[in-house]
Every structure is written in structure tokens, then in C-alpha cells.
């Protein structure tokens, strides 16, 4: 027995609406899961930086936020490191590699935010903006040694930065600091 045309029409409308709702819910669930996985991966990168600084105590100054904290940690590194001047070349190489690692983590976050659509993923976009701000406004901006590495490499090539991410970082730092950023071109291993 055929359905009444009005009932058949409303069943089709309901089916289409249910399919649309299911697609939106599936897309939103996938977007949330992807965001949560991305957050976990980014924090894993930050934990890797921290673990590296904990393991190699003479690199801890590169993870300091604020010139005051930086100077205190630098002095604590300089005293025991002074007893091992033969290892200073090793310390300097590892210091630069750790700085490169910091900048690569920053750049990864920069590119993730650059390629995140604000209108489709507003929460992910905001989170990535906050993570980016951690690097531009806090860690790099307030670490005199990281600023010195950045200033010594105006193209970013030696720090393995791409031009657009280096430019974004330089502009963010200049805007936040008004062009007055303390820098330490020597670090704790200077004679």
C-alpha cells in the first residue's frame, strides 16, 4: 500500500535532515578528536624540550622565561661549567642544537595555526594562537640567549627556520618588546 504523498514527502525531508545532522555530528567529533590529539602531540614536544633541559643541566638557561630567571640559571650553570673548560665546545654545540630544537617546535606550531581554518575550527585556532604566544611573547621574547641566537641569524637559515615563520617571530617579538629585547650573545660558556 503506497504512502500518502504528504507523508512520503515528510519522510524524505526527515531522512535528509537526519543525514545532515549525522554528518555534522561526525565531522564535529572528528574535529574534536583531531584537536585533542594535536594538543597531546604539542605538549609532548614541550615535554621533550623540558626533558632535554633536565637531562643536560647546562642547557637549562634556554628554557628560562624572563631575564631575571635567565641570569640566575646562567650563573648556576657557569660555576660548575667553569670547572670543565675543555667541554665548553661541546656545551656550545649542544646549546645551539637545543636552541634549534626550540625554534623548530615553535615553527611546527606556527604552521599548524597557519593551516587551521579559523571559522571551521575556532577552538583549535585559539589554542594554537595561545601556544604560539607562549613562544613569541614568553619563551623566546623573554630569553636573552634565544634572542641572541635569533638576532645573530637574520635569515633564520642557521636556526632551520623558514622565511615566513622567522618573519612572523621577528615581527611578534618587535611588536611585543618595542624593539628593546635583552640579549646575551655569550651565554654561560663565555671566558
N, C-alpha and C positions, 0 to 999 in steps of 0.2 A: 504494500500500500504506500503510495508516494506521500511525502510530507507536504503539508500546506506550503505554498511558495514563501510566505512571510516567515514561517518557522525555519525553512531551509535557508533563507537569506540570513537570518539572525544567527543560525548555527555557523555559517561560513564567516560572518563577521567575528563571532566569538572565537572561532578557530584561528583566524588571522591574528586577533588581538592576543590570544594565549601564546601563539608562536612568537610574536613580537616581545611580549613580556619575558618569555623563556630566553630569548636571545639576549635581551638587555641584562637579565639576571646572570646569565652565563658569562657575558662579557665583563660585567662588573666583578664577579667572583674571580675571573681570571686576572683582571687588572689588580685587584686587591692582593691576590696570591703572588703575582709578579712583583708588586711593590714590597711586600713583606720579605720575599727572597732577596730583592735588591738591597733592602735595609740590612739584612743579615750579612750579605756579602760586603757591604761598605764598612760595617762595624768590624768585620773580620779583618779587613785591610788595616783599619785603625789599630786593632789589637796586635796585628803583626808588627806595625811600627813600634808600638809600645813594648812588645816582647823583645824586639831587636835592641831597643834602648836599654832595657833591663839587663839583657844578656851582655851587651858591650857597654859597660858603665861609662866609658869615655865618650860616648855619643849622646848622653842624656841631655846635654845642653841644647841639642837640636830639637828637642821635644818640649822645651820650656815656652810658656806663654807669658810674656811680659819681660821688659828689660831688667827689672829688679830680680826676678826669679832666675833669669838667664845669668846674670852676673854672679849670683850666689852659687849656682850649679857649676858655672865655669871655674870659679875659684876652687871648688871642691874637686874638680877634675884636674886642674892644673897642678895641685900639690902632689898627688901620687904619680901623675904622669911625668912630673919633673924628675922623678927618680928613675925613669926609663926613657931617657932621651933617644936611645937607639931605636925605640919603637915609634917615635914620632912620625917618621914617613908612613908607616903602616896606619897609624891613627889618622893622619891627614887623608890618606886614600879612602879609608873606611868612612871618614866623616863626609867626604864628597859623595860617596856612593849612598850613604844614608840620606843626604840632602836630595839626591836624585830620586830616591825612593819616595820621599815626602812629596816632591813635585809631581811624580807620576801618579800617586794616589789622588792628589788634587786634580790633575788633568783628567783622570778617569771620571771623577765626579762632574767636572766641567762638561765633558762630552755627554754624559748621561743626561744632565739637565738641558743641554743644548738640543738634544734629540727627544726630549719629552714634550708632548703637546700639553700646554697649559690647560686648555679647555677640556681635553679628554681625561687628563689625569691631574687634577688640581692638587690633590694631597701629595702625590709623588713629586710634582713640580715644586711645591713648597718645601718638602723635606729636602730635596736636592739643593734648593736655594739655601736652606739653613746649613747643610753640610758644606756647601761652597763657602758660605760666610765664615764657617769655622776656620777654613784655610786662609781666606783673603783678609778677614778682619781680626783674626785672633792668632793662629799659629804662625803663619808666615809674617804677617804685618808686625807682630809683637816679638819676633825672634831676630835679634840683631845679626846673628850669623847667617840665617836663611836669607835675610835681606841682602847681606853682603854677597852671598853666592848669586843671588838674582841680579844684583847691580853689576857684578863682575862679568856677567854673561848677557849682554843686552839683546842678543838674538834668541837666547834660550836653547840654542843647539847643544851646548855643553851640558845642560841640565835635562836634555831629552824632551824639551817642551816644543810643541807645535806653535807656529806663529800666532794663531788665533787665541790659544789658551794663555800663552805668555803675555800677549797684549791685554787680554781681559784681566789677568792677575796684576799686571803693572798699573792698569787704569784703576782697578779697585783699590789697590794699595795707595796710589796717589790721591784718590778721592777721599779715602778714609783718614789719611795722615796729613793731608795738605802739603805733601812733598817733604815732610820732615820725619824721616824714619831713622831711628838709630841703627847703625850697622857696625859690625865687628869684622873687619877684613882679616884679622889674625886668628881669632878663636883661642881656645885654651892651650894650643900647642906652639905658640909663638915663643921665641927665645926671650 
